[in-house]
Amino acid sequence: MNKINKFTLQGTLIWGVCAIFFLYEFLLRTVIGTFQHPIMYDLDISFVQFSLLSSTAYGLIYGAMQIPVGIIVDRVGLKKSLLIGAGVCSLSMLLFAYAQNYHLAFLFRIMTGFGSSFGFICLLVSVYEWLPTKNIALLIGVSQFIGTMGPMLAAGPMEKIAGEVSLSWRNIFVFLALFGIVLEVLIFFFVKNNSEKSKKIIILKRAGSIKKAITNLFKKSQPWIIGLFSALVYSSIEYLSENEGKSYLMLKGLLPLSASYMITFAWIGYAIGCPLMGIISDYIRLRKPLFIAAAVIYTISLSVLMLTRNIYALSFSFFLLGVGASGQSIGFATIVENFKKTYLALALSLNNSLITLLTAINAPILGLIIDSRKQSTTLTLDDYTYMFTILIIIACASLFIAVFLVKETNCKSAVELTVLDRKATL
């Protein structure tokens, strides 16, 4: 890893472009939920088909590509990887905008998931290779905050823009594709591979070391437990953003624009919660209490969302839903503490993959439940009761894992020796 002790203009620009791409792919991930009903109408699809389109088509390829993308970035470098990711995202959104049937739309959504899978890993690479090492934790937190602006824009603001200028979802998706082209230009002119790394001969590890890494992954239970917690605690915020959140709130009496802004509150809570959870955890030198707190907040927020019609209670509950979901950020820190530094990328990929894959599987199951339980072509609040019951069960499962299965790491490696400063102990 390149040792950089101060900020440079070049490094900051490269990180900034990577952060914008992360925001862009996060926006593409959730924007489809803002236009759920017009997309369903134009493509003539059911709730199950929409959930497969919005979450599963995207999430399965995104999750499956995490480890391969890490290999691609190592082999071809940051710049080419970003060009591939942004290019595929832009092209897929343009094609999706003109899709006239479900099968083509599904294929183009898979393409979006493939392109987006480069976002988070490229952002991490830019932080580690181009920014001061002493500010790594803070910069990753800021980067995640910037990325969260994507779903915030995808909800209320995108709905308002579309309404004020009378744009259809197809028009919006064309503009998103054009932004991807602008991003390609920025990447081409401003992003460079690390100069020290590019001038050296890269020696690949033997296959045996990769086999050892995979074996090490599967024989340890804690990383999988932590990854499962992260996936459970995060799944509802993305499901409600991409699928039924807006429709459910409209049945509660909110106007479409107000319902979209309500979902934005959840992402504001998530954006605030991620760095806040990290600050508190590092300060008290404990991880487990933050896991429990996130799961409790998550469970309470979903329960209130199901029971109340009060707009203020709904707003606050969506905000708390985001705070609860931000517990997954502690999962990234904790899962790394259960691996040696040699397997850092593998640990991060595992957590990110489990989060995305569970979200992808969760969506069609809930969509099937809604389709099977609805009494007529028009959904009612009672039809959504079963959906929220499943979400609350998921939240309770995350709480059970946090209380009984997660082991405390005390914010230090559980597998490597801790070096103590003898003077500090005297």
Sequence and secondary structure as in RCSB ss.txt:
>XXXX:A:sequence
MNKINKFTLQGTLIWGVCAIFFLYEFLLRTVIGTFQHPIMYDLDISFVQFSLLSSTAYGLIYGAMQIPVGIIVDR
VGLKKSLLIGAGVCSLSMLLFAYAQNYHLAFLFRIMTGFGSSFGFICLLVSVYEWLPTKNIALLIGVSQFIGTMG
PMLAAGPMEKIAGEVSLSWRNIFVFLALFGIVLEVLIFFFVKNNSEKSKKIIILKRAGSIKKAITNLFKKSQPWI
IGLFSALVYSSIEYLSENEGKSYLMLKGLLPLSASYMITFAWIGYAIGCPLMGIISDYIRLRKPLFIAAAVIYTI
SLSVLMLTRNIYALSFSFFLLGVGASGQSIGFATIVENFKKTYLALALSLNNSLITLLTAINAPILGLIIDSRKQ
STTLTLDDYTYMFTILIIIACASLFIAVFLVKETNCKSAVELTVLDRKATL
>XXXX:A:secstr
     S  HHHHHHHHHHHHHHHHHHHHHHHHHHTHHHHHHHHT  HHHHHIIIIIHHHHHHHHTHHHHHHHHHH
H HHHHHHHHHHHHHHHHHHHHT  SHHHHHHHHHHHHHHHTTHHHHHHHHHHHHS GGGHHHHHHHHHHHHHHH
HHHHTHHHHHHHHHTT  HHHHHHHHHHHHHHHHHHHHHH    HHHHTS      HHHHHHHHHHHHH SHHHH
HHHHHHHHHHHHHHHHHTTHHHHHHHTT  HHHHHHHHHHHHHHHHHHHHHHHHHHHHHT SHHHHHHHHHHHHH
HHHHHHH   HHHHHHHHHHHHHHHTHHHHHHHHHHTTS GGGHHHHHHHHHHHHHHHHHHHHHHHHHHHHHH S
SSS  HHHHHHHHHHHHHHHHHHHHIIIII    TTS SSS     HHHH 
